[in-house]
Amino acid sequence: MLHAPKSLDSAGSSRRNFLKATTLAATVGSLPIARSAHAAGDDVLKVGLVGCGGRGSGAAVNALAADPRVKITALGDAFEGRVRNSLSALSKRDAQRVDVPEDRCFVGFDAYQKVIDSDVDVVLLATPPHFRPLQLKACIDAGKHVFCEKPMAVDAPGVRSIMASAEAADRKGLNIVSGFCWRYHPAVQATMQQVLDGAIGDVVSIQETYLAGTLWHRGHQPDDTEMTYQMRNWLYFDWLSGDFNTEQHVHSLDKASWAMGDKPPVRAWGLGGRQVRTEMPKWGNIYDHHAVVYEYENGCHVHAYCRQQAGTYRDVSDLFFGTKGRADILGHRITGETDWRYRGPGGNMYELEHVALFKAIRDGNRVNDGHYMATSTMLGILGRMVDYTGQAVTWDQALNSELLLAPKEYAWDAQPPVMPDADGNYPIATPGITPFV
């Protein structure tokens, strides 16, 4: 594995500097600004999609539903088949607003740059998480507005890059909307506002659970190189997904961070491993369960549990406990000294994300989720760090980690960071032995 040069650490060397930076960014983001790079009004917004799998194609559908004056004009993916399938599906849904000729269908590791360069106004980033820091930076450098799926990175150098891109977006007046979709869910927004307004008093403990079953696996094709195989099955390799506590459970961690004012914890510790993912090499090098405790400066502890195991009890919930009551975030309910339940309008949070993005562009306002999405992503990465190593790790240590999960080269015949041994098995992190870097 490669080490990131220290010059990449744009976040500063301490939790205090991190807090100052995010506070300043929030202040800057609230100031009146000039109109964005795209003209306001009823102009057509040209949208390019990078990452044409199920989530990416879904994001394109959501974008079309969010604004009648949006067109999909470019598609890019590492795999040609995904571009073709996405174009076919999108065209069947709305042929009038999917204007993607052959010369705007891009394939390969550099497809993202070709989409950016194709005269689009907005880029939807839905590739595996590993690629998002590089791609977000390229978008902001090129002056594009961005929808960026979660999580936004798989390692600390990636998070520091995301933070730098968010700050650059502030300076340029560009909009970044994250795929942390619960932040755009009306009932969850209202329930979280109750918590932030003190309905349950001081938050003293949070329980986050994402207990799920297994997900898809695309198998091994006869002509697959090692890079091709891992890219097709990216969920199961930490360098591509960040492990599932970062890729999936990060939704839960984001809600906990929201309740904590998006301030980082002091430290974390936890445990995890592989109990049922014993079939090698099918399941790559990730775990199948994690349990992490995040300790905050005010004494609050976030207890976060997640697993991906077939045939087990399932639960996805966010329970906040305070000095005056309890909040069930996905139940949209407060109990205790204040009894409250959300009874307002609903809405499709996946579409509302894009509504917010396009409205900001057209109104000449600004929305920049880049700052909190970096914090939430880093929570997932910190959880993986403490579980893989078996050590307690501070926020400062984690954010300044030099471990870079990246190959030396992006090519189908290149060697990925994780390679199988002579028996075809991938190395698995062992708590107490795997070092913190």
N, C-alpha and C positions, 0 to 999 in steps of 0.2 A: 504494500500500500504506500502511496505517496504522501509526503508531508507538505502542507501548504506553507508557502513563504510567509513570514510574519507581516510582510507589507500588505497582505490581504486583509489584515485585521483592522477594518475601518470602524469597528464598534467601540474601540477604546479598550483599556485593559482592566476595567473593573465594573462591578455591578452599579456603582455610583455613576460612572460615566455613561453607562447604558441608560439609566433612568434620566439623566440630564439630557441625553440625546433624544430620547423618545418624547420627553416633555417639551423640548424645544420644537421638535417636528410637529407635535400636536398644536402648539401655539402658532407656528408658521402656517399650518394647514387651515387655521380658522380665520386668517386675515383675508380681506377682500383682494381679489386678483383680477387680472385682465382676462379676457375671454381666451378659451383654450385654443390649441393649434388648429382645431377644426372649426369652421364657421358655425355659429349657432343658427337655429331656425329649422327649416324643413328639408335641409339638404340630405341626400342619401349618404349614409355612413357605410363605407366599404369595410367588410370584416373578413379577416383571414383566420383560418383554423390551423393550429399546429398540434398534431396529435389526433388522429382520426379514428381512434378506438371508440368503444361504447360511450364513455364519459365525454370525450371530445365531440362526437357527433351529437350527443344529447345537449351539450352546451351550445352548439350551433343552432339546434332546434329552439332552445330557450331564447337565444338572441333574436331569432326571427319572430318569435311570439311576443317579445318584449317591446318591439318598436316596428311599426309598419314601414318605416323609411330606412330599413337596414337591408343590405344585400350581402350574401356570402360570395366573395370574389376570388378566393385563393384557398387551396388546401395543401397541407404538407404533413408527411409522416415518414418514418424510417422505412416502412414497408409499403410497397406499391399496392398490394391487395387492399390494405385498409383505406388508402386514398380512393380507390375505385369503389369500394363498398359504401364508403361515406358519401361520395358524390351521387351514387345511384339512389341511396336512401333519402338524401336531402332533396334531390331533384324531384322525387316522387311526392314529397310533402309540399313543395312550393317551387315549382319550376320557374316561375316568374322572378323570384328573388334569389335564385341560386345561379349565379353567372360565373361559372368556372370552366373556361375553355381548357383545352389540352395544355397550352403553354402556361397555365397557372395551376397545374397539378404538379407538385414537387415531391420528390422521393429521395431519401437518404438522410444521413446524419446532419447534413447542412440544409435540409429542407426548410427549417425554421427561418434561416436568413433569407432564403429566396422568397418566402411568404412576406417577410418584413419589407423586402425590397420591391414588392409587387404593387406599390401604390395603394396599400390599405390604410385605413384610418385607425382601426382597432384590431388587436390580435388576441385571439383566445388561445391560451397555453394549457394544453391538456396531455402533454407527454408524461412519461414516468417521472417521478419527482426529482430524480438525479439531475435532469437536464434543465430544470426551471431557473436556477440562478443565472446560468449562462444565457438562457433565452430571454429572461426578463431584462437583464442588462442590455442585451442587443435591442430589445424593443424600446427601452427608455432612451438609449443612445440615439436611436433613429427617430425619436419624437412620436412614438405611437402610444395610444391608450391601450390598457391591458386588462383582460380578465385572466386571472391566474388561479388555476385549480390548487387545492390543498393536497399534501403539504408542499411547502415551497422549497425544501432542500432536504438533504439526507445527512449532512454533516455540518460542523460549525463553520468551516470556511464558506460553505454555501449560504448559511444564515447571515454571515457578515456581508456577503455579496448582496443578498436580498435587502438588508438594511441600507447599504450604500445606494442601491437602485431606488429605494423608496425616498431617500433624501434627494436624489437627483430628480425624481419625478416631482417632488415639492418645488424644486428650483425652476423646473421647466413648465409647471402648471399642467402636468399630465395626470390622468386618472388611473388608479389601480384598484380594481375590485377583486377580492379574494373569493375562493371557493368555499370559505367557511360559511356555508349557506344558512346555518341557524341564526346567524346575525341579521338575516333578512326575513326571518319568519315572524309575522306579526304577533302571534301569541307568545312566542319565546321572547321577542323584544319587550313586550309589555310585562311579562313575568320578571325578566331580568331588571327592568326599570324599577319594579317594586322592591327587588332586593337591593339595588343600588340606592334607592330612596330610604332604606332603613326599615322596611316592613318586617323583616325578621331580626332586627337589631344588628349587632356586630356578627359577622360571619366567623364562626369558630372552627367549623369542620365542613369539608366537602367530600362527598362520595361519588366517584365517577365510575360507571361500569359500561363496558362494551363487550358483553359475553356473546359470542357469535359462533356460527358453524364454519364450515370450510367454504372456499371460493373456487373459482374456475382454475383449471390447469390445461394448457394447450398442447402438452405432450412434446415429444421429440421427433422431428422430421428427419428422414434419412440423410438429406443433404445439409442439415444444420451444422454450422460451425459452432464453437462454444459460445461465441458472442451472439450469434443468431438465436440459439436456444435460450440463453439468459434474457435476451431482449423480449422474446416472445412470452416468456414466463417471468416477467420482471417482478411480480409480487413477492417472489420467494428468494430474492437476493438483496441483501441489505444495502449494497451500493446503488441499487436502482430504486428501491422502495423505502429504505430507511428502517425496515422491519415493520410489521403490521401495527405495532403500537404507535408508530409515527404515521403510517399511511392511512390507517382506519381510525384508531382510537383518538387521533389528534382532534377530531370533532368534539369529543368529550373534554379533552384538555383545553380546547379553545373556550368552551363555556365556563370552565373553572377559572381560566385566566381573565375572562370578561368580568366575572364577579369580583376578582381581586384587583380590578382597575388596570389590568394588563401590566401589572408590575411583576417582575420575575421573582421566583422564590430564592431563598438563601442557599438551599442545598436540597439534594434528594438522595434517597437510598431505596433499594428494592430487591426483588428476586424474580427470576424467570427461567425458562428452559424449554426443552422439547420432550414432551411425554408421549405424544401420539404421532408426531411427524418423524417416524422411524424409518420410513421407506426412502432409502437413498438411491440415487441422487435426486429423486423427484422434487423434494421440498426445499432444495437449495440450502441456504445457510441461516434462515431465520428461525426464531423461536415459535412456539405455539401458545405460550401464556406469559403474561407479565403482571407484576404487582409492584407499584411504585408509590412511595410517600414523598410528597413535595412539602417542604417546611418553609413557611413564609415568615418574614420579619415580625409581623404582628402576632405571631403565635398560631395562626391558622395552619391546619394540615390538610392537604388534598390527598385523599386515598384513591388511587386510580388502579382499576383492575380490568384486564382485557384478556380474551383468549379466542382462538379459532380452533375448535375441536368439535368433531361431529358427535351427535348423540348426547350432548350435554345441555344443562340448563342455560337458557338464553335470557339475557336482560340487557337493555340499553336504557340507562336512566342517569339523571343528574339530580342528586339530592343535596341541598345546602342546609346546614344547621346553624342557627343563630341564637343569640341570647334571648330573643323574643318569639322564636317560632322556626318553622321549617318551610323550605320552598322545594316544590317538585317542578323542575323546569319544563320537562316534556309533558307533565300533567297539567301545566299552566295553572298552578294552584299554590296559594300561601295558606298555612295553618298556624295557629298559635294565638298571640294577642290580636293579630289581624287575620281574619278569615276572608280570603279573596280568591276569585276564580275568573280567568279571562273569558269573556263572552262577546268579544268583538269580532270583526270580520276576519276571514281567513285570507289565503293567497298562496300561490305557488312560489316557494322561496327560491327555487332554481331560476324562475323567470324574473323574480323581483331583484335578484342580483344584477341582472342585465338592464332592467328598468332603471335602477340607480345609476349604472354606468352611463347609459345613453342620455339620461336626463341631465347628468352633470356635464357631459360634453356639449349638449345642445344649449343648456342654460348658461354656459360659461362659468360654472361653479367647479368645485373640486371635491373629489372623494379619493382618499388614499388609504387603503387598508394595509398598505405595505408594512407599517410599523407594528401593528398588533399581529399580523400574520407571521412575522418573523419571530416574535415572542412565543406564539403558540407552537410553531414548528419546532423551535428550540426545546420546548418542554418535552415533546416526543423524543427528540434526539437525546436529551439528558436522561430520560427514562431508559432508553436503550443502553446508554453508557453505563448506568449503575447496575443494570441487570446483567450485561455482558461481563462486566469486571467483578461484580460482587462488592464494589466499594461505594462509600458515600462520596458524592462529588458535588462541589459547590457550583453555583451558577457561573461564577467568574472562571473557574477551571474549565467548565464545559464550553462556554462561549469562546474562550481563547484556545481551545484544543486545536492542535495542528494536524489532526488526522483527516486526511482527504480521501474520500472513497471515490476514486476515479481511475479509469484506465490511462495508460500512457498515450493511447491513440484511439480515436473513434473510427473503426473500420470493421467490416464483417469478419476479416481474418485476424483481427487484433486479439490480444489476450485480455480478458476481463480482470478486474482486481481480485476476484474470487475464482480459484481454479480447483478442479477435482484432483484427488490424488490418484495413484496408480489403480486403485480399486473403483474409481469413479465417484468417490465420496467427497463432499465439500467440507472444509474445516468449520467446526462449530465453536462459537465462543464458549469458554469454560470459566464460570465465576471463580475468582481466587487465583486464576492462572492467566487469563487474558488481561493484559496490562491496559491501564488508561494512558492514552497518548494525548 
